[in-house]
Amino acid sequence: MSIEIKNINKSFDGRGKNLSVLEDINLTIDDGEFVCLLGPSGCGKTTLLRLIAGLDNPTSGEIVANGEVVENPSGDRAVIFQQYSLFPWLTVLQNVTFGLEMSGGSKEENVKAAERYLKSVGLLEFKDSYPHELSGGMKQRVAIIRSLLNHTPVLLMDEPFSAVDMLNRHTLQEQLIGVWKRFETTILFVTHDVDEAVYLADKIVIMDKRPGRIKDVVEVPLERPRQRESREFLDFQDEVEKLLGVWEN
């Protein structure tokens, strides 16, 4: 599913003042593309993601998903936040099949599909576990699989690995790339981590400080699988850091 962001502006009223959060945002995300929104805290990344999800409305401009103007949330666009949105009273398997049961279909087929997806991310042996028995990274994998199992064309991810330690974060990034390739999902991934953006994205959208504007859009020229230790990776990471202004005084 493709997404077109056209002349988006967003402001909030607070304490008698009008606060501009996003200004003149224009962006196209192609079907099946992996795009990272990269920028410092407070630049409007999460606000833009919420607008695309239909959880909030722009002050002006419009967002078009698959030819339709976004005005409300839709099952076509799943949001995965930093917090793990799992039902604590359900097992992993029950969490993953919850949406399928709501929409009908054979229970046996739903379970088979869920087990196949869980196996693809190394979670099949935990299918009868409850969320409190899982690590943070495992919970995020369950949340991602639940969205994919419901055939969600678009995943909107708001720094989903930020609370995970570096080693597990790298593992989750590799698994996310594998899932994305397999299911050809369109992904918009919010991050403030340059290394993460360079490792994951087809395209990096660099945002400036408030009011949030698109500072630059760069295509990632690196082939997959990407090697963090390679000279090409490190050189491109340096380029992105310069564009982001990491080295500015």
C-alpha positions in Angstrom: 0.0 0.0 0.0 1.4 3.4 -1.0 1.0 6.6 1.2 1.0 10.2 0.0 1.5 13.0 2.5 0.4 16.3 1.0 1.2 19.7 2.4 0.6 18.6 6.0 0.7 21.1 8.8 -0.2 20.4 12.4 -0.4 22.7 15.4 -1.8 22.5 18.9 -3.3 25.1 21.2 -1.9 25.3 24.7 -1.5 27.9 27.4 -3.0 30.5 25.2 -0.5 29.9 22.4 -0.6 28.1 19.1 2.3 25.6 18.8 3.3 24.5 15.4 4.5 20.9 15.4 4.7 20.0 11.7 5.1 22.4 8.8 4.7 21.7 5.0 5.3 18.0 5.1 5.3 16.3 1.7 6.3 12.7 1.2 5.5 9.7 -0.8 6.0 6.2 0.6 5.8 3.5 -2.1 4.1 0.2 -1.8 6.4 -2.3 0.0 9.0 0.3 0.9 10.8 0.5 4.2 11.1 4.1 5.3 12.7 5.5 8.4 11.7 8.8 10.0 14.9 10.1 11.6 15.3 13.1 13.8 15.8 14.5 17.3 13.2 14.3 20.1 10.4 16.8 19.6 10.7 17.1 15.8 7.2 15.7 15.2 8.0 12.2 14.1 5.4 10.5 16.4 2.9 13.2 15.5 3.3 12.5 11.8 3.0 8.7 12.4 -0.3 9.3 14.4 -1.6 11.4 11.5 -0.9 8.6 9.0 -2.5 6.1 11.4 -5.6 8.2 11.5 -5.3 8.6 15.3 -5.2 12.4 14.9 -6.1 14.9 12.1 -3.9 17.5 10.5 -4.5 21.2 10.8 -4.2 21.4 7.0 -3.2 19.2 4.2 -4.2 15.6 3.6 -2.8 12.0 3.8 -3.9 9.5 1.1 -3.5 5.8 1.7 -4.2 3.5 -1.3 -6.1 6.3 -3.0 -8.3 7.2 0.0 -8.0 10.2 2.3 -7.0 9.2 5.9 -9.5 10.5 8.4 -9.8 7.6 10.9 -7.9 4.5 12.0 -8.1 1.5 9.7 -7.3 -2.1 9.8 -5.0 -1.5 6.8 -2.6 0.5 9.0 -1.3 -1.1 12.2 0.6 0.9 14.8 3.3 -0.6 17.0 4.3 1.7 19.8 7.2 1.5 22.3 4.8 0.0 24.8 3.7 -3.6 24.2 0.0 -3.6 23.3 -0.7 -7.3 24.2 -3.6 -8.6 26.2 -2.0 -9.8 29.4 -4.7 -12.4 30.1 -4.2 -14.1 26.8 -1.4 -16.4 25.7 1.0 -15.6 22.8 -1.1 -17.8 20.5 -4.4 -16.2 21.7 -2.9 -12.7 21.3 -1.8 -13.5 17.8 -5.1 -15.1 16.7 -7.4 -12.5 18.4 -8.0 -10.4 15.3 -8.6 -13.4 13.1 -11.2 -14.8 15.6 -13.0 -11.4 15.5 -13.2 -11.5 11.7 -14.3 -15.2 11.6 -12.7 -18.0 9.7 -11.8 -21.5 10.7 -10.2 -21.8 14.2 -8.0 -24.6 13.0 -6.7 -22.6 10.0 -6.2 -19.5 12.2 -4.0 -21.6 14.6 -2.0 -23.1 11.8 -1.3 -19.7 10.3 -0.3 -18.3 13.7 2.0 -21.1 14.4 3.7 -20.8 11.0 4.3 -17.1 11.6 5.5 -17.6 15.2 7.9 -20.2 14.0 9.4 -17.8 11.5 10.5 -15.5 14.3 11.5 -18.2 16.8 8.5 -17.9 19.1 6.6 -21.2 18.4 7.8 -22.8 21.6 6.4 -19.8 23.6 2.9 -20.0 22.1 1.3 -21.0 25.4 3.2 -18.4 27.4 1.7 -15.2 28.8 3.1 -11.7 28.1 4.6 -11.3 31.6 6.7 -14.4 30.9 8.3 -12.9 27.8 11.2 -10.5 27.3 10.6 -7.0 25.8 11.9 -8.1 22.4 9.7 -11.2 22.4 6.6 -9.1 23.1 7.4 -6.8 20.2 7.8 -9.8 17.9 4.4 -11.0 19.0 2.9 -7.6 18.3 4.5 -7.5 14.8 3.3 -11.1 14.0 -0.2 -10.2 15.1 -0.3 -7.3 12.7 1.1 -9.4 9.8 -1.2 -12.3 10.5 -4.1 -9.9 10.0 -2.6 -9.1 6.6 -2.0 -5.5 7.5 -0.5 -3.8 4.4 1.1 -1.0 6.4 3.1 -1.2 9.7 3.6 2.1 11.5 6.3 1.6 14.1 7.2 4.2 16.8 10.7 3.4 18.1 9.6 -0.1 19.0 13.1 -1.3 20.0 14.2 1.6 22.0 13.7 -0.1 25.4 15.6 -3.2 24.3 19.3 -3.7 24.9 21.7 -3.4 21.9 22.3 -7.1 21.2 18.6 -7.9 21.2 17.8 -4.8 19.3 20.1 -5.9 16.5 18.5 -9.3 16.5 15.0 -7.8 16.3 16.1 -5.5 13.4 17.4 -8.6 11.5 14.1 -10.4 12.2 12.1 -7.4 11.1 13.9 -7.2 7.8 13.2 -10.9 7.3 9.5 -10.5 8.0 9.3 -7.4 5.8 10.9 -9.2 2.9 8.7 -12.3 3.3 5.4 -10.4 3.5 6.2 -7.3 1.4 4.7 -5.0 4.0 5.0 -1.2 3.7 6.8 0.0 6.9 7.2 3.5 8.3 9.7 3.3 11.2 10.3 6.2 13.6 13.8 6.3 15.2 16.3 8.8 16.5 19.1 6.2 16.0 21.2 6.8 12.9 22.7 3.2 12.9 19.2 1.8 13.1 17.9 3.9 10.2 20.9 3.0 8.0 20.6 -0.7 8.8 16.8 -0.9 8.1 15.7 1.6 5.6 15.3 1.8 1.8 14.8 5.5 2.3 15.6 7.8 5.3 13.5 10.9 5.9 15.6 13.4 8.0 13.5 15.7 10.1 14.5 19.1 11.5 13.7 20.6 14.9 10.3 22.0 15.8 8.4 23.0 13.9 9.1 19.6 12.3 10.1 19.9 8.6 11.6 17.5 6.2 15.3 18.5 6.1 16.3 15.8 3.5 15.3 12.5 2.0 18.1 10.1 1.2 18.0 6.7 -0.6 20.1 4.1 1.1 22.5 2.7 -1.5 23.7 -0.3 0.5 22.8 -3.9 -0.5 21.2 -6.3 1.9 22.2 -8.0 4.1 24.0 -5.0 5.5 27.2 -5.3 7.5 27.6 -2.7 10.2 31.4 -3.1 10.3 31.8 -2.5 6.6 33.5 0.7 5.3 30.5 1.4 3.0 28.1 1.2 6.0 30.2 3.4 8.2 30.8 6.0 5.5 27.1 6.3 4.7 26.3 6.5 8.4 28.7 9.5 8.6 26.9 11.1 5.7 23.5 10.8 7.4 24.9 12.1 10.6 26.2 15.2 8.8 22.8 15.8 7.2 21.1 15.3 10.6 23.5 17.9 12.1 25.0 15.5 14.7 28.3 17.2 14.3 27.1 20.8 14.3 28.4 23.0 17.1 
